[in-house]
Amino acid sequence: MSNNIVAVMAKHPELSQVKTRLAKTLGDLKALEVYKILLDNLCENCLPKQNNQYTLGAFITPTGSINDFQLLYNNFAFYNPQNGDNLGERMQNALQFIFSDLHADKAILIGADIPDLDRNIIDCAFDILSTNDVVIGPTDDGGYYLLGIHKVYSEMFQNIRWGTSTVLDQTLKNCKSLSLKTKQLQVLSDLDIQEDLKSFPQILSKMQ
């Protein structure tokens, strides 16, 4: 059986440290509440069941909070720190670990703040990797919520303005320059600002 590994890039849920754009209008406490709901939602919808052929782990920031995160969310297969000066470096280092230390055949990284991401989409991504080099799940703000590969290409993460609306386009451009066969999944929305909440009644309904 293939060793398929999924890992979420997550922050430990701490006051004033998560969903900072959301906090500008909702306040720090509500922003923290939303982030905890998003993590609960991720565990509910993405942790593998018997018919899902993958394991799910987590790369956590800040590095000193891994034990605290594990106490809150104890269902992941592994817990590791995020290492790197920017998101690209942290993702590249996470993937290097998954392939070199965990001996993955295929690896997928996902975001923690995508309410509609689920097991079916992850399974579909692995199916796509059977005939493609790269699979990407785009978000409607110009980024992506999922990245899947067979091996690490460091050039894929270079010359990208992380946190901007050009991340997806720049990543696709890098893949093209590397002659990587790339396929995209359906577009999903992440939850970053108060206006986004209207699109996710399942998240709103869980807020106090």
C-alpha positions in Angstrom: 0.0 0.0 0.0 1.2 3.5 -0.8 2.5 5.6 2.0 0.3 8.7 1.5 0.8 11.5 4.0 -1.2 14.7 4.5 -0.1 17.4 6.9 -1.8 20.6 8.0 0.1 23.8 8.4 -1.4 25.1 11.6 -0.9 27.7 14.4 -1.3 26.9 18.0 -4.6 28.7 19.0 -3.4 31.6 21.2 -5.1 34.9 21.9 -3.9 37.7 19.5 -1.9 35.2 17.5 -4.4 33.8 15.1 -6.9 35.2 12.5 -5.5 38.7 12.9 -7.4 40.1 10.0 -10.6 38.7 11.5 -9.6 40.2 14.9 -9.6 43.7 13.4 -13.4 43.7 13.3 -14.4 40.9 15.6 -11.8 41.3 18.3 -9.1 38.9 19.5 -11.4 36.6 21.6 -13.9 36.0 18.7 -11.0 35.5 16.2 -9.5 32.9 18.5 -12.9 31.2 18.9 -13.3 31.0 15.1 -9.9 29.5 14.7 -10.6 26.8 17.3 -13.8 26.0 15.4 -11.9 25.8 12.2 -9.4 23.3 13.7 -12.3 21.3 15.1 -13.9 21.4 11.7 -10.6 20.2 10.1 -10.4 17.2 12.5 -14.0 16.3 11.8 -13.8 16.5 8.0 -10.2 15.6 7.2 -9.0 13.0 9.6 -8.9 9.7 7.7 -11.4 7.0 8.2 -11.1 3.3 7.2 -11.7 4.0 3.5 -9.2 6.9 3.3 -5.7 5.7 2.3 -3.6 8.4 4.0 -2.4 9.5 7.4 -2.8 13.1 8.7 -0.1 15.0 10.7 0.5 18.5 11.7 3.3 21.1 11.4 2.8 23.7 14.2 4.0 27.2 14.9 5.2 28.6 17.2 7.7 25.8 17.8 7.4 25.8 21.6 3.7 25.1 21.5 3.6 21.6 20.0 2.9 19.8 23.3 0.0 22.3 24.1 -1.4 21.8 20.6 -1.2 18.0 21.0 -3.2 18.2 24.3 -6.0 20.0 22.4 -5.9 18.0 19.2 -4.6 14.5 19.9 -5.8 12.6 16.8 -2.9 13.5 14.4 -0.4 10.9 13.4 2.6 13.2 14.1 3.4 16.7 15.4 6.4 18.7 14.1 7.5 22.3 14.3 7.3 24.6 11.3 10.8 25.7 10.3 11.7 28.6 8.0 11.6 32.4 7.6 8.6 32.5 5.3 5.7 30.2 4.3 7.5 28.9 1.3 10.5 27.8 3.4 8.2 26.3 6.0 6.3 24.3 3.4 9.4 23.1 1.7 11.0 22.0 5.0 7.7 20.2 6.0 7.7 18.3 2.7 11.4 17.5 3.0 10.6 15.9 6.4 7.6 14.0 5.1 9.7 12.4 2.2 13.0 11.9 4.0 11.9 11.0 7.5 8.5 9.5 6.9 9.3 7.9 3.6 6.1 9.1 1.9 5.2 8.1 -1.7 2.9 11.1 -2.1 2.6 14.1 0.2 0.0 16.8 0.5 0.0 20.0 2.6 -3.3 21.7 3.5 -4.3 24.9 5.2 -6.2 25.0 8.5 -8.8 27.6 7.6 -10.7 26.0 4.7 -14.2 25.1 6.1 -15.2 23.1 3.0 -12.1 21.0 2.7 -12.9 17.3 3.4 -11.7 13.7 2.9 -13.3 13.4 -0.6 -11.2 16.3 -1.9 -8.0 14.9 -0.3 -8.7 11.5 -1.8 -9.3 13.2 -5.2 -6.0 15.0 -4.9 -4.2 11.7 -4.3 -5.9 10.2 -7.3 -4.7 13.1 -9.4 -1.2 12.5 -8.2 -1.3 9.1 -9.8 -1.0 10.7 -13.2 0.4 14.1 -12.4 3.5 15.6 -10.8 1.7 18.3 -8.8 -1.9 18.9 -7.6 -3.0 22.3 -6.3 -6.3 23.4 -4.7 -6.8 27.1 -5.4 -8.5 29.6 -3.2 -10.6 32.4 -4.5 -8.2 35.0 -3.2 -5.3 34.0 -5.4 -3.6 31.5 -3.0 -4.1 27.8 -2.5 -5.4 25.5 0.2 -3.7 22.3 -0.9 -0.5 21.3 -2.5 0.4 17.7 -3.4 3.7 16.4 -4.9 5.7 13.2 -5.4 9.1 14.8 -4.6 10.3 18.2 -3.4 11.2 20.8 -6.0 12.8 23.7 -4.1 12.4 26.0 -7.2 8.6 25.6 -6.8 8.7 27.8 -3.7 11.1 30.6 -4.9 10.3 34.1 -6.1 6.8 34.1 -4.6 5.3 37.0 -2.7 3.6 35.0 0.1 0.4 36.4 1.5 -0.6 38.1 -1.7 -3.1 37.4 -4.5 -0.3 36.3 -6.8 0.8 33.2 -4.9 -1.1 30.7 -7.1 -0.1 32.3 -10.4 3.5 32.5 -9.3 3.5 28.8 -8.2 1.9 27.7 -11.4 4.5 29.6 -13.3 7.3 27.9 -11.3 5.7 24.5 -12.0 5.5 25.3 -15.7 9.2 26.3 -15.8 10.1 23.0 -14.2 8.0 21.1 -16.8 5.8 19.6 -14.1 2.5 18.1 -15.1 0.1 20.1 -12.9 -3.6 19.8 -12.3 -5.9 22.0 -10.2 -8.8 21.0 -7.9 -12.0 22.9 -7.3 -11.7 26.4 -6.0 -12.5 26.8 -2.3 -12.7 29.8 0.0 -10.7 30.4 3.1 -12.0 32.3 6.1 -9.9 35.5 6.7 -12.2 38.4 7.3 -15.6 39.0 8.9 -17.4 39.1 5.5 -16.2 35.6 4.8 -18.3 34.2 7.7 -21.5 34.8 5.8 -20.4 32.0 3.4 -20.0 29.4 6.2 -23.1 28.9 8.2 -21.6 25.7 9.7 -19.0 27.9 11.3 -21.3 30.7 12.4 -23.7 28.2 14.0 -20.9 27.0 16.4 -20.0 30.5 17.6 -21.1 31.6 21.0 
